[in-house]
Every structure is written in C-alpha cells, then in structure tokens.
Amino acid sequence: MLAVAGRPPAGAGWAFEFKWDGIRAVVAVDGDDVRITSRNGNDVTTSYPDLAGGLHGDRPLLLDGEIIASDAAGRPDFGLLQQRMHVTAPGERLLEQVPVSFLVFDLLVDGDDDLTGRSYDTRRERLAASGVDRWPRVSVPAAFTDVPAPQLLQVAGENGLEGIVAKRRDARYEPGRRSAAWTKTALLRTQEVLVGGWSPGSGRRSSTVGSLLLGAYDEQGGLRFLGHVGTGFTDTMLRDMLERLEPLRRPDSPFDETVPREHARRARWVDPRLVGEVEYRRLTTEGRLRHAAWRGLRPDRAPDEVRLGAGAEAPAPAPDERLARYHATRDLTATPEPAGGSAGPGPPVFVVQRHRASRLHYDLRLEVDGALASWAVPRGPTLDPDVRRTAVRVEDHPMDYAGFEGVIPSGRYGGGSVIVWDRGTWTPADGTDPAEALGRGELHFDVHGEKLAGRFALVRRGSGSRGGTGTEQWLLVHKHDDYAAPGWDAEDHPRSVLSDRTTDEVAAAPAAMWQGQAPARHAEVPLGPRADSAGAPVAEEELAALDALGAKGTWTVGGHDVALTNLDKVLFPGTADEPPTTKRDLVRYQARMAPYLLPYLAGRPVNLHRYPDGVDRPGFWQKEVPGHAPDWVRRWHDVDADPEETQCYAVLDHVAALVWAANYGAVELHPWTSRLPQVHEPTWALIDIDPGARTGFDDVLVLARLYRTALQHLELEAAPKVTGQRGVQIWVPIAAGYTFDETRAWVERLSRAVGRITPELVSWEWHTDKRRGLARLDYTQNAINKTLVAPFSPRPAPHAPVSVPVTWDDLDDPDLRPDRWTVRTAPGHVAEAGDPLAGLVGLAQQLPAL
C-alpha cells in the first residue's frame, strides 16, 4: 500500500507517523525462514543478512516497514543506505560500516490471520502485541493520534526527518495500491543556490537545458558543489534560462572542489552569477541536495550572499479554505487529479486545459495567491479581439493542477479526458492586485503562453450575477494589440503543449499512464495487441536492405527508420558446431520473429538484459529507457516509483522497437507477467524448474511431466518452454483479478505437491550452495517486476540459443534439449511446428483451490 502526496488531512480519525528516509520492504518470517521483498517485488534477503539473521518467529508473520541506515547522530541517511541497496552479498567490512535496521509500521499476516482487511487501529494493536520489537535491529516507531500535524512536522524538521505520513485509522490495507487513506507530507527545505553549470537535455529537452549544476559559498568563501536539479521547470522557464546562461560561458568549472564525473562529463560551465532557489528534502552526507526541485530565480539576491544554509524549512501549508469546494466535490482516492501543491517564486502561472467531459469545454486558470482561480470557457479563448467568450467561474483548483493531464474516471465529478492546451505566465496590467481586481469584477492581464499571448480582460457580467462558483458569469475578451488575430479559433489548435496529443488520444490510454513527469507521448500503451503486433513477417526486400547496409546505417522497417551501428560486431562467439553470431544476425532474427515474439511483449513493460560487448563479457540489466531512444519506442512511466527507482520502461509492441532493442545490445527480453494498465494483476502464473549441479535435464523432464499430470488433473491449459540454457519453464494463463501474492501462493502449493513426490530431486533452499546440487521449483518469480525470459528470446551463450515453447508431448522426445534451437534454427522450426503457447495468450482461467 502506498501513500499519496499532499497536505496533512484535517479532522479526527487520523494517525500520524514519521516519514523515514529508507526503502520500503515487506518481511515474511516463518520460524527461521525469512524473506525480505522490496517494493517492486524483488527478493533482497541476501542483501541484508545482518537483518535477516536475527529474525525468528513462532508463527508466520508478514511485516511492512522501512529498511534504514543511520548516520553518526542516529538519523536515517539514504546516502549511506545506497551503499547497501545493490550489493547482493555484502562483505563483513560493509556490514560493519553500514549496519541497517528495520522499522515496522504494519502487520499484514499474524499466524493464520490475514489482517489486510482489518482497520489500521486493529493492525497496529496486533503489531504492538506481536513482540517483533524484541528482535535485533527491529523497532516499531510510534503512531500519534493526539498530536497535531504541524507540531509533528516541527519535530521532524528539528530531528532531520523527511516529514510525516497520515493514515486513516479505519482504513484497510490495500496491497500495491496508492491510496489517499495514507497521505505523506514531506518536510521541504529551501536553499539559495548559484548556477555554476548546466547539462544539455535529452528527448523532448534535447535542444535546451536538462539540469542545472548548483553550488553555494561556504564559510571560507569556497564555492561548494551541491548537486543538480532537473525538475520544476516549464518550457518557457527553460528557454529563458538558456538565454541567460549563454553569455556566462566559461571553459572550466567554477567550483572549488571536484565535481563528480557523472555531472562533469557533459557539463557546460558558466560564471556563477545567476541566483536561484530550490526546495529539497535533506542534504546527504556528501553535502548533496536530495530530491531537489527548482523554485525560480532570485534576482533580489546578490551572488556573494548565497551561503550554505541560506534558506528555510518549508513544511506544507495548512489546507487552504479556498480549496474546500474542490476537495468536497472529489474523491481523490478514485481520481488521478492532484490534491495540492504550492506556488513558486517568479511571475504567476496560467494554464488552459481542454476538457472533454459531458461537453467539450476549456478551463482557464490563473495563479492568484497560491491557488488557481478558474473559469470554464465553453468555446475556448480566442485571439480575435472582436469576439467575446462567456466564462463561468468555477471552484479554485490547487497549484499542481497546472500540470495535470489525464483521464478523470467516468461517473466522477468532471469525468472525461483533460489535456494541457496552453500554459505559461501572466501578469496583471498596471500593477493591479489580482485578488482585489477579481473582487471588483474586472481584471486586465497579459499572458505569455505557447499559444495565447497579449492582453486579455475578464469582466463580470452585471451586478446581480454573483451566485457563487458555477453560476457567476464573466466575459473573456482579447484586446486590440500586436498579438490580436482576427478569426483565430482554439479548435484549430487542438493538441496539448505538454504531450502533443488531443483529448481523444489521451482518452484512448489508461488514466494512470498520463501522470508524472515523463512526456505523455511516451506513455501511450496499447490495451490489446496492435495491428502490427502480430502481422506478417518482415518482407524479404526489407531483409535484403539490411544485408546491404555496411557496418552502420539506417534501416527502414515497420514504417520507422532505425539507426543501426556496429552490425558486424560478434555478440555470440560460437562453438565448434556453431559459427559466430553478429549483431546483424540478431537484428535479422528479431525482425523475422516479430510475429511470434510480439504477442508476449505488447502492452507490457520489458526489462532488457544487455550484452553490448558480447555474451562472453559481463552483461547488465537495463530497465530505464535511455533519453536517446526514438520517440516511437513506447514508454510506460511508473508513477509509483521512487526517484532512485526506474521511471520509464520500454514497451516493445512493433517490429521496429524489437530492432532498436537488438541494436542496443539487448540479447534477452524479459516482459512483465502483468499487462498495462493493471500492473498489479498478472496474466500468467509461472513455474520455473531450475536444475542444480547434480540434477541433469532428464531430472528436469521428470519434474516437468509431473507438472503436466497435475495441471491436466486440474483441467488447466498450459505449455512448457525450454529455457535455452538448462531448465524448463511452464506458463499457465490466468484470468484477470488475481494479485501477485495470490498467484505466487497458488504456484507454491502446486510446486510443493510436486516436490513431495520426488524429494530426492528437489530442494527448497533459496541459496544455491545449500541446495546440495538439487533442483529448485521456483515459485518466487510470480511477483511484480520479477520476470522470466520471453518465448523466442535469445539467451546469452556462445551458440546463440533461444528459449522456445514446446508441446507436452515434446517432453517425451529423447532428442529434446533445453538449448536445442538457436538464432539460426528457431525461425525454421517455428515456421514448421508453430507456437504451442500462442493459443493460450489471453486465455482467462480460474486457479482451482489446492
């Protein structure tokens, strides 16, 4: 269960906990059997042996909490924890230098009792009575029910904590769901900074600033590097910033310390004359700003006044009474609309949103005193000075609404699709106070947007029309000035300035895909197979064009131009029986096999296992889509991801995307078992028969046949797949609605039943060195972002083997081997034998009770 960001809720019925600067984890304890699972479903038990080794329960317990590492003052320090996060087997020295502890704030299972359906208060009572705080390195932080939120925020600030989390006391626990029943309020701090450099952007920002490199003077007058900031900017701000930075160029770094290479290698250095302000969560032990966001330039401050610590804590303000109607008309647990937000320095912002609700209309919003004063404009604003538009005053909106683009669910207040049609800054004419002018019923103002520009007037109609929001009618008029354009109509410009999409295009994708900071065009994800996801193979003429390329060139395939490089580079060195396989061979294979591969990839995030230097060199996992990837490679933005986690995953749903991945050195493709948008509901139950050193492929086949018998007895359709290496995997299609926990538990029960028949072949030990060379029936792959290699994906071995689905009868073939087919032979095999798994794609099967 995840929290939404916002102000602390008002009223009774809430408990408050401190927010800890660590990583979320769920810990399962059953006797001496301990499993620690990260928030994205990865088993991280081996990363924290100092924690796992001290846990023991006399009954099964499932605990939710936070793993932290503390600094010398006892405060959580995420910078320290990062030294442990990605180390799967830490040595004694690291364990001693960076010890961790586990802060438990929820109890989900207590013995035979599933507590997720119980209230927060009940779960906390059971947690307090569980005795887990007697375990080494484990504690249960306090929950406060009678201390005001502002007082707790003050305590958090005084003790260097991140903030607080409010939890509704009568709320049940909703695994994997982000719910307003939990609301987190970060204690933000501000810091005045000097801009000492910048890094170019990528993707949509490729022609402007990607991030600013920041510093401040210490007590000795040295300019210290504080890190970088890349969020908090509008397009207008970025263009303005680039114009200001260009005249300040210099050849070397202005900082009086070495800037880390990851920032310095692409840096454009400037004289530190621009003063700005950022908000951030805390400073790391290295003195870097954590979770920094740009607030704006500070022209009122001189550069030599910018000192470390020149700023103030900025806790989230109390709820604004002006937003009472906004909150009263919406259930923010059921809509993606934002809950709050604060204004930054600089000119006030404006936004116009095109909103296809019960009727199409436009919403004009002007920042006034920390909120967005709003009007519904049925026919949209115009630059034609001879046309008057009716504007109906509606409720004020929170500041974060200025960036909202998405789908409000049908049946909810304002249900429909919303795009950011225009945005920018505005200024009142002649220095008028906006609030006073609106109170008088007449506001003249200048806008500086991407579509709208020039002077407008908002005039309230008549003296008797002050019926409140929803009934108060105004007129919106553009003045005769240099920006006036007779005949100009908003409907001639229907696309978003944020994503370049229309409201209909936004409505065609799930609402969850349209949140976050990723460009919205990168979030378009098909809900079902696209027409080109299972079409005809690539034409022979296209393959001939690939063969005609030199070592590099542009190949037009599937309607897209793909830049290919190092095509003759050997990726698979070959064996005595198999010649080497080049990148060109891999590209050709992926293109030829697209009709067979894509049904298992389309509409799913994909983890790429890359071997850019060949499979005889170490490979690595690439989950984040690089900024230089073509725009036509679809992305899915994980809006629940923490800043240090993967933000945008690739969604490979057409042949050109497969070719791009192959050119990128992605040998293995690992799709999620869940389809978008329901990322927490798997569509496959996976069985992975993982042989040990003393179990051969014949033993694997014995186990696979036992699964065959069990599944046939249960009347479940499924198909096996040789892995291309040593094992066999079995894919079982399942109906929508199952969680990963339910699926994993079902596969575990089935696997333990199979294992009891052949105990001489099976070990249940997690660690390979404890299995005594026996096979493991791995059910733990049934978790979000835990993946198995896709059907027909190559594997990293010298002869370029491929993981291929087979029939149940093939398990009795004496010539069957797990690596029987290769990049060269698999296309011919599947063309002749077909894909036994293809008929199971999308089959909705209920998992029978075991």
N, C-alpha and C positions, 0 to 999 in steps of 0.2 A: 504494500500500500504506500502510495506516495503523496506528498503534500503539494498543494498549490501555493504560489507566492502571493502575498497580499498583506494588508494591514491586520493587526490583531483583531479578531472578532469582538464585538461588544456584546454585553448581556451575560446572563447566567448560563450555566450548562457547559462551560469550557474548562479544561485543564491545560496548564502551560508547562512545557518542558524546555530546557535549554537546548539550543542547536549546537551540535558538536562538529568540529572540523575533521571528520574522518571519512570512512567509506561504509556504506550500508552493507550488512551481511545478515544472513539467516543461518543459524547454527542448529543442527539436528544432533541430539545426544541420546543414545540408547545404550546403556551400560558403558562399555569402553569404546563403542563405535561412535565416532564423531565425524560429522561432515559439515564443512563451512562453505556456504554458497554465496557468491557475490550477487549484487542486484541484477546483473544481466544473466544470471543462471550458471555461471562458471564455478566449477569446484575448485576452491582455493585453499583446501585444507593443508596441502603441503607447503604453502607459503607462510603459514603461521603455526609451525609445530610447537612453539613455546606457549601458544594459547590452547591448541587442541590437546596437548599432552596432559593438561591439568583438569580436563573436564570428564566427569563421570556421573551418570545418573542411575538411580534405582528404578526408573521408569522412563519411557520415551518422552522427550521434551523437544519442542521446536520454538526457538527463540529468535526474535527480531531485534536488531540493535546496530551499533556502530563500532567498528574497529578503529582505535585511535593510537597515535604515538604522541607522547608528551615531551615538552621541552624541559629545560632545567628548572623552570618555575612551576612545572606541573600543568601547563596549559596545552591543550591539543594543538599539534603542529602538523599540518598537512604536508609541508615540505619534508619533514622527517619521514612521515609515513610513505611518501613516494619512493623512498629508498627500499622499502619492503614490498611494495604492491606488485611488482612484476618479477620478483625473484621466486621461482618455484621451489627451490631447495636452499634456503639461506644457511650460510655457514655460522659457526659459533661466534665469530667476531661480530658479524652483522646482528645476530640475535642479542648479543651483549650490548652493542652500541645503540640499537634502536629496538627496545622492547615495546611490545604492544599490549593493549588491554581491550576488553570488550565491555561496552556499556549497553546493558539490556534494557529496552524500554517497552517490550511487548512479549507476551506469551501466547503462542498460537495453538500449540498442542500440549496437553498435560496428561500423560498416560494415555488412556483410551478416549479422552475428551477433546474433541475439536472445538476450540474456543473462538474460531474466527466469526461465528455467528452471534457471539455474546457481545455485550457492551464493553466499551473501553474501561469503565469502572470495574466491571467484573474481571476483565483480563488483568488489570493492574493488581487487584486483590489477590488473584491466584498467583501472579508473579511474585508479590511480596511474600507469600507463604511457601513458595517453591524451594527456597533455600539456595538459589543459584548464586547469590552474592557471597556465599561462603567458599565458592570455588576460587582458586588463584587466578588473578588477572581479570576477574569479572566483578562488576558492580552494577547496581540498579540505581540510576540517577533519580532524584526526587521529581515528583509531579506536583504542581502548585494549583490549588483550586480556590485559594482565598487571598492571593497576592495580585494586585493589578498589573496588567501587562506593561504599562510604562515603567513601573518600578523594576520589573524583571529585566526589561531592556537596559535600564540603567546599570543593574548589577552585571548583566552580560558584558556591557561595554567596559566597566571597571575591571573585569577579570579577563579581558581579551577573548571573549567567546563570540561566536558568529551571530547569535541572535536567539530567537525563541520559536517554538512550534506550538500552536494552539490545536488541541484535539477535543472534538466534541465528545462529551462523556457518555452519551447514549449511543454512539456510533459503533457499528460492527466493523470488523476488519475485512477489507476488500483486496485480496491479493492481486498485485500487479496493476491496480487502478489508481490513477491520480484523482484524489477526491478533495472537495472543499471541506469535508469533515476534518481534515488536517490542513492547517494553514500555517505556512512558515513565513516569518518576518525576519529578514536579515538586518543586522545592525550595520548600516553602511557608515563608512568614514569618508571624509573628503581630504584631498591633498592638492595644494597648488603645485604645478609642475612646469618645467621648461621643456620645450620640444628641442631635442638635440639631433634628431634624425627621423627618417621615415623609411618604410619598406614599401615597394610597389605592391599593388593588389593583384589578384588573380580572378579568373572567371568574369563576373559582372563588373568587378572593380579593376580589371586589368589595365585600364587607362588612367587610373588615379591612385590615391593613397590606400594601401592595405592596412597599415598600422603606423602609429607614431611611437618613436623611441623617447622615453621620458627620463627626466632627472630633476634633482634639486640640490641646492648647496648645503654642505654640512657645516659644522661649527668652525672648521678650519678654512672654509671658503672653497673646498673642492667640490666639483660637480659630480655627484654620485648617480649612477645608473639605477633607475627604479623599475625598469621593465618596459613593457609595451602596452598599448591599448588599441583595439581594433573595432570596438563596438560603441554604440551611442551616436553614430553619425548619420545624418541624412545625406542624400546625394548632393544637395545644394551645399551643405557644410563641407563635403569632401572637395568639391570644385573650388570653393573659396579657400580651403586650406592649401590646396596645391598651388594656387596663385600666390599665396603668402609665403610658401616655402621656397619657391623657385629662386627669388632674389637672395636668399640666405645661404645658398650652397657653399660648401667648403670641402677641401679634399680629404680631411682627416676627422677623426672622432673628437668631439668637444669634451668628452667625459674624462675625468681624472682617474679612471680605473678601466680595466679591460672589460669590454662588452662581450658577453658570451657569443660564441661563434654562430649559434643558430640565429642570432639577431644581427650580428655584424656582417655576415657574408653577403646580404642583399641590401645593406643599409645605404641610404643617401644621406650624408651628413649635412647638417646646417648649423649656422651660428645660433646659440641658444638665446634668442630674443623673444620668441613667442611664449607668452604665459597662458596657461590654461588651468583647468580644474578637472579632476577625475573623482569618481566615487569608487570605493573598493571595500572588500570585506576585512582584510587584515594584511599585515606585512609578513612575508615568510622569514625564516631565519637568515636567508641571504639578503634580506632587505628589499625584496621584490614585492610589488603590488599584486595581490591575489584577487581575481575576479574584478579587474578594473573596467570601468565604463566612462566614456568621455562625457563631461557635462557642458563644456564650452570654453571659449577663450575668455581671458580675464584682462581686457585692455586697461582696467583700472589699476593693475598691479605692475610694478617695475620688476624687471628680471632679477635684479640683485636682492629683491625682497623675498624671493622664493626659497624657503628653507625647509629642511626635513621637519615634518610635523606641523607645517603651516596649513592647518585645516581643522576640521572639527568633526565629531561624530554626528551622524545624521540619521537617527532612528526614523523609521517610517512614521509619518504623522498620524494623528488620530483620524478616524473616519470623518470625511467631510460631509456636513449636513446637506450640502448641495447635491450629493450623490445618493441621497436617501431613496429617491424615487427610482433611480437607475437600479439600485440593489433590490428594491421592493418588487420590481417587475420581472426580475430574472432569477432563475435557479442556476447559480454559477457552477453547480456540480453537474449540470446537464447541458451546458453550452460552452463553447470554446472562447466566449467573449472574456476580455480581461477584467480583473477585479479592481485594479488601482493604477498606481504609477505616480510619478512626481515630475514637476516641471524642471527643466534645466535652465542655466543662465542663457543670456542672449535674447534675441527677438522672440516673441511668442510665435508658436507654430499654428498652421491651419491645415486642415485636411478636408477633402471632399471624397465621400465614399459613394460608389454606385451600388445600390442595394435592391436586389430583386426579391422582394418579399411577396405579399399578396398582390402588390402592384409595384412596378418598377419606379423607383424614385432616386433622388440624390440626397445625401446628407452633408450639409455644410457645418463644419465645426471649427470654432475659433478658441484658441487658448486664452482664457480670462481668469486671472487669479488662481492658477493651479488646477483648473478643470477645463473641459471643453464645452463651451456654450454651443448649443446645437439647434439646427433648423432642418426640417425636411423640405426639400425643394422638388416638387413633383416632376417638373420638366427639366431640371438641372440648371446650373448657372450658365450665363452666356456673356460673351464679349461684345454683343450687339447693344449699343447704348440706347437704341430706340425700342428695346423690348424689356418689359417688366416681368419679373418672375415672382409668383407667390411663394412665400417661405413660411412654414408653420413651425413655431417654436416648440421644441420637444425637450425632454429632460436632459440635463447636463450629463456628460459622459466622462469617465476617468481618463487621465492623460495617456495611458497605454493604448487607448482605443485608436489613437492617431496612427498606429501601425497595424491595426487589426485587418486581416484579410482572411476570409474563411467561409464556413457554412454554419449558419445557426440552424439547429435541428427543426424540422417541420413540427408544427404544433406549439413551439416555444414563441415567446414574445419576439416579434420581428423575424420569425423563421424565414430563411432564404439565404442566398449567396451574397457575399459582400466583397468588393474589391476597393483598393485604394486608387481612386480615379485620378486624384491630384493631391499634391502636398507641397509644403514649403513654409515660408514665414510670412507674417503680416505685421503691419504697424498702423496704429490709429493716426488719422490725419490731424495735423496741427497739435500734436502732443495731448490730445484728449484722453481723459481717463476712461478706458473702455467700459468698466462697470457702471460709472456714472452715465455715460452716453447711452448704454443699453437701458438703464433705468428711465432715462428721459424718452426713449423710444426712437432714437436716431443715432446711427453710428456710421461715420465715413472712415474708410480704411483702405490702405494699399496692400495688395498681395503680391508675393514674389514666388510663384509656383512653376511647375513644369508645363502646365497648360494654361493656367489663368495668370494674368498679370494686369497691373494697373489699379485704378481707384474704383472701389465699389461703395455703394451706400445701402444700408439696411434701415428701413423706415417702418415703424409700427403703424398699422392701418387703423385710423380712428381712435378716439379716446375711450370707446366702450368695448374694445376687443381684448381687454386684459383678463381673459378667462383662465389663465394658467397654461402650463405646457400642454400641447396637444390642441388647444383652441385659439391661441394667440397668433394672429396672422400678421405677417410683415411683407414688405416688398423688397426684392433684391434687384438692384439696378447697377449696371456698369456705366461709369461716367464717360463723357467725350474726352478722350486723351490719346496719347500716341499708341496705346495698346488696343484701342477700340477696333472692332472688326464686324462691320455690318453683315448680317446673315449667318454669323457664327453659331453653330448648334452643338451642344455637348454630345448628342447621339452620333455625330460624325467622328467622334474620338472615343470609342467605347472601351479601350483597353486600360489596364492597370499600369500606373507608373512604377509599381513595385515589382510586378511579375510579368507584365506584358500579356495578361490574359483577360478574357471577358468574364462576366459573371456566370455565363453558361459553362465556360470551360472550368471555372472553379467548382461549380456545382457538380460537374462530372466526376470529380475526385473526392475522396473522403475528407470530411472536415478536418480530421486530425492531421492530414498531410499539409494543411495550409497554415500551420502555426510555426513559430520560431523564426530564426534569422536567416535560414537558407533561402536563396532565391526561389520563389514559388514555382517557377517553371521547372526547377529541379525536383519538385515534389510530385509531379504528375505520375501516377502509378495506375496501371490498368487493374480493374477489379476482376477481369476474366481474361482468358487468352486473347491476345490481339490477333488481328487477321494475319499479321506477318510472324506470329509466334509459332505457327505450325504449318507454314506454307511449303511450297515446292523447294527442293534443294537449289543451291546457287547454280546458275546456268554455267555450262561448260565455257561459254565465251568469257564470263567473268573470271573463272579459274585460269583460263589462258592468259588473261590480262595480269593476274597475279604472278604467274610464272614468267611473264615478260618483263616484270619490274627488275631493276638492278638490286643492289643491296638495300636501297631505300626508295621510297616513292609514295605516291598517293593512289590508293586503290578504291574505286567506286564500287560499293557492294551494298545491296539492300537499300539503295536510294541515298546513301550517305558516302561522303568522302572520308576515308580513314587514312591518316598518315602512318606509314609503316617504316620501321627502322631496323637495321642490322638483321635483315631477313636471312642471311646465310650463316648467322651465328648458330653454333651447335648447342642445343639445350639438353639433348639426351645423348650421351657419348656412344651408346650402342654396346653390343656384346659380340661374341664370336659368331652368333647366329643372326644378329640384327644389326643393320648399318646405323650410323648416327642419324639423329633426327634434328632438323634445324627449326628455327623459328618460323620459316616459310612453311615447313611441313605442319607445324602446329596451327598456324593461321588457316591453312587449307583444310585441315581436319575439322576445326571448329566451324568453318563455313559450310562444309559438306554435311556435318552432323547437326546443324542448327535445327532442322525439323524434329529431331529426336531429343536434343538437349533442352530446347526452349520450354516445352511443357512442364519441366521440373524447375524452371528458373523464373518464368514470367510471374510478375506480381509479388515477388519475394525478395527481401534483402539478401545479398550474396556476400560471403566472406571470400576473399581472394588469397590463395596461397601462392606467393610469387617466388620464382627462381630466375631472376633476370640474368644471372651469371651461369645458369645451367644447373641441372639437378645433382651434379657431383659437387656442388658448393652449397653451403647452408642456405635454406630458404627462409622466408618470413611471412607473417600474416599481414595483409593489407585490408583493413576494413573501411577506413576513411577514403572517400572518393577524392583524388587529388584535384587541386584547383585547375590544373591544366587539362583535365578531361573535357572532351567535347560536350557542348550543351545538350546534344541529342542522347547522351548517356543519361538515362533517368536516375534520379537520386531519390532516396527516402530519408527525410530528416527525422531523426529520433528526438522528438521534443522532450522526452523524459530524461535524456542523457545529461549527466553532469558535465561541466566544462572540460574535465580531463578525459572524458569518455568519447567514443566515436559519435560524431554528429550526423554525418551523411553516408549512407550505404548505397552501393550500386544496386540497381535493379536491371538485370540483363534480360530484355524482352524482345530483342530483334537481332538479326544476324550481324549487323554492323557493331553492336555492342559486344557480341562474342569475339569478333575480330579485334576490336580495341583491347579487350582483356588479354587476348593471346599475345598481341604485340607488346602489352605491358608486362609480359613475363608471367602471367597468371597461369600456371600449369594446372592447378586444382581449383575447381569451383565448388564451393560449399554453400548451398542455399539453406535458408531457414526453413524449418518444417511448418511454419505458420505463414499464411498469406496476408497481405495488406488488404484492408486496414486492421484486421483483427490479429495483431501480432502476438497476443497472449493466448491464442487458440490454435493449437497445431492441427494440421490436416493429415499428418502421418504419425503413426506410432512406429518407432524404430527399434529393431533388435540388432545388436552388434555382437557377433561371435568373434571374440578377439583371442587368437591362439597364443599359447605360451611357448617357451623354448622346448618343452618336452611333448607338446601336442602338435601333430602334423595336420596336413589338410584332410587326411582321411578321418581324423578325430573331429575336425570341424564339420565334415559332412554328416557324421553320425549325429551331432547335435542339431544340425540344420534339419535333418529328417525327422527328429523328434519334435521340433517346432512344427514341421509340416503336419505331422499326425495331430498335434494339439490344435492347430488352427483349423484343420479340416473337421475335427470333432466339434469345435466351437462354431462351425459354419461361417468362418471369416475368410474373405478373399484376401490374398496377399501374394507377394512374389519375392523370391530371393535374388540376390545380386552378388556376384563375385566382386571382391574389392579392388582387384588389380594388384594386390600385394599378397597377403597370406590368408585372409579371412572371408567370411560370408556375412552379408547383412540382409535382413528381411524387412521389407517395407509393407506396413499394414495401413490402408487408407481408412480414415475415421470421419465421422460426422462432425459438423461444427458444434461448438459449445463446450467441448472438453477443455479443461485447463492443462497446462504442462504438468502440474502436480498430479492430477488425476491420471493422465496418460502414463507418466513415469511409474506411478504406483501400480497400475494395471500390468505394464510390461515387467515390472519387478516380480509380481506374483506369478505371472506366467513363466518367467525365467527360472525362478526358484523351484517351481514344479518340475520343469525340465531338468534342472540341475540335480534334483533328488534322485532321478532315475540313473544318472551316471556320475556319482560323486567322485569316481576315480579320474574324471576328465576335467572337473570344474573347481575353480577356487573363487571365493567371494572377496578375497583381499583386494584392496584398491591398489596398493603398492606392488609394482611388478616383481620386486625382489622377494616379496613374501608369498608369491603365488606358487612357488615350487615348480615352475615351468608349466603349470596347468592353464587351461583356457579360462577366460572371464566372459560371462554372459552380461554384457554391459547394457544396463537399462538407463544409465545416468545421462545418455545423450538426449533424452527427452526433456529438454529444458530450453528456454528462450536463448537464442544465440549460441546454442550448442548444436553442432552440425555434423553430418556425415557427408562424404563426397557425393556429388550428384551422379546419377546414372549417366554413363557415357563420358564422364570426365576423365582425362588422363591422370596418371599418378607419377610421382617423382622417382622413377627408377631408370636405369640405363637404357633398357629396351623400349621405353615409352609405352608401358602397359595402360590399359583402360579398364575402368570399373563398368561391368556390363551386366544388365539384368538377364536372368536365365529362367527357364521353366522349372517347376518342381521335379519333372521327370529328368531334367538335365543333372540333378543331384546324383542320379544313379549311373551317369555316364563315366566309365573308367578313364576316359581321356580328359575329363574336366579338370582344369587347373585354375587357381584364382587369378593368375596373370596370363591367361591363355590368349587374350586378344590385345592388340596394340593399336597405336595410332594408324598404322598402315593396314591392319587387317580388320579392325572393328567396322569400318563403313561397309565393306563387302558382306560381313557376317550379318549385320542388322538388316541390310537390304534383302538378304535371302531369308533370314529366320524371323525378322520382325522384332518388336519390343514387347516382351511378355508383361511389362509393367504398365504399358500405355493405356490399356483398357481399364486400369484401376484409378487413373487420375480423376479426382473429383468424386469418387465413389463414397457415399455417406453411410458408413457402417457404425452401428452402436457397439460399444465394447461390452460384451456379456460379463456378468458377475463371475468372479473366480473365488 
